[in-house]
Amino acid sequence: MIAASVTESETDPTTEADGGEETGIQEAAADNDPTAAETLGADNGTTEAPTSAASELKEVVASQSDTVGSIVETLDSVALNIGEARFSFWDGIVSSSVILLVIILAWLASKLARRLLGRATRLDDTQRLLGQKIATILIWGFAFFLAIDLMGVDLTALAVFSGAFGLAIGFGLQKTFGNLIAGLILLMDKSIKPGDVISVADQAGNESFGQIRKIGIRAISVVTRDRTEYLIPNENLMVNQVVNWSYSSRDVRVKVPIGVSYDTDMALAEKLMHQAAEETPRILSNPAPGVLMMGFGDNSVNFEIRFWIVDPEDGLGGVRSEVLKRVWTLFQENDIEIPYPQRDINLRGNKHFDQLLETLSSIDKKG
């Protein structure tokens, strides 16, 4: 019976015609519908994997020259198989070239964005710097994903590593990303900006003035008057107290204590201290310098000269020194004494002390 069925099928022209007609319909549908073509290929067991960019480039190069094509084939033959994946030397060259090209383009785009934002006249210095930082981050982030896509890596596969990447950020890169976010926040709220003068303390606790030169991704650069440059992590400025001498105004008040003798003409001394402050170049005339009597000390009457300056980045020590030298000169010219600490010593008399005095007196007479 089986043989008869086979013979009947082979000799039945109707069956043959039906099969040929069905095949023709499927092929025609495949020509008009790519999805149908894929289905047809899958049904026939002829589905092919998509060709990678490296393979396509290899075919293009090989078609141009037989010599170059043989070199490319040799490079492609040197490969490393990891599971079902195959990585050839040619694939490495193509991937490295793509990465290098993307890096160059991203660097050029980042430089162009910084230059354009730097010329924006409607933005202040802080807004320009913030825009440059954000543009740089966006450009390099886009370049990263573009390079991955050009190398043929499925972006959805990165979702598998998102958990591990999150743990890496949480533990290993916590400080780095914390400083990055802190730097952006400092630029957005404008609490600290390039050119501001802040107080910087060294490891010994000595405080000195420094001017912010640059706010980077990880840290800010602060240059002190002695040209020492401190790199302070951005996060430290978010959690620690910072004295910003030019946050809302660059005017800074300076105090200089002065002591005079008790037998001094106080009105004259006060007048001379006013004169010393007014003759110092860096001191502002408005608001005018002031002189206050602060109290009666052990050895002197204590005054304090108060004045304002507008250039704290040039330091406070220099202007204090100029005022003190001017006060000293004016006091010397007007016979006003600046007292030094004095102590009265009272010696109680006793037998041993009297013997010592007699001995010293006799030695002095003989001598």
Protein Blocks (a to p, Z undefined) as FASTA:
>chain_A
ZZmmmmmmmmmmklmmmmmmmmmmmmmmmmmmmklmmmmmmmnopaccdddfklmmmmmm
mmmpmklmmmmmmmmmpccdehjbccdfklmmmmmmmmmmmmmmmmmmmmmmmmmmmmmm
kbcfklmmmmmmmmmmmmmmmmmmmmmmmnopafklmmmmmmmmmmmmmmmmmmmmmmmm
mmmmmmmnomacghiacddddfkopacddddfbdcfkbccdddfkopacdddfklmmmpc
cddfklmocbdcddddddddfkbcfklmmmmmmmmmmmpmklcfbdcdddddfbdcfkbc
cdddddddfblmnojklmmmmmmmmmmmmmmmnopacddddddddddddfklmmmmmmmm
mmmmmZZ
